[in-house]
């Protein structure tokens, strides 16, 4: 996903987007941010519209890959 699309999100939308990327449920997002579940659902709808996607699966597919730098090689062993 381009940064341009992410820049369209408000700070609150960005918080919710980040929580969704981490696998949080709507209820978990609501509880963590002191919001009602319907409010979170409304935010999610707006986030999807701004990013041009239709569902959470598409959102997860748009996420950048995890940052490397763990020192692990492709084989799963730490390099020497």
PyMOL commands that set and color helices and strands:
alter all, ss='L'
color gray80, all
select helices_A, chain A and resi 3-7+11-21+26-33+37-51+56-62
alter helices_A, ss='H'
color red, helices_A
deselect
rebuild
show_as cartoon
